[in-house]
Amino acid sequence: MIGYDADPSAIKIAEMNGLSLDGHKGKQFTSSMARQYDLILVMEKYHIEQIGRIAPEIRGKTMLFGHWINHREIPDPYKKSDEAFASVFQLIAESSQCWAEKLRA
């Protein structure tokens, strides 16, 4: 949520995996943010549509974060169990690894 810290479950799962979400705050995506980057990765397909409405010019550089894991959407675990957050963490970790490999190639 905009202006808020990460969900306590997200913080817990991140810490269990050696990561810190200290200082993280939710932000509203803007067209000026979009223009700063060469690639915009989103979790769900409808995010591509939302970004296209905010900044139509960057639609071509917006892709699913789960693109390399069978074009998989990564669900929002907000207000769900720690297990849901852990499952999403694993999808994010797998997707991150795939993107890193593709971008290095």
Buried (B, 14 or more C-beta within 10 A) or exposed (E): EEEEBBBEBBBBBBEEEEEEBEEEEEEEBEEEBBEEEEEBBBBBEEBBEEBBEEBEEBBEBBBBBBBBBEEBBBEEBEEBEBEBBBBBBEBBEBBEEBBEEEEEE
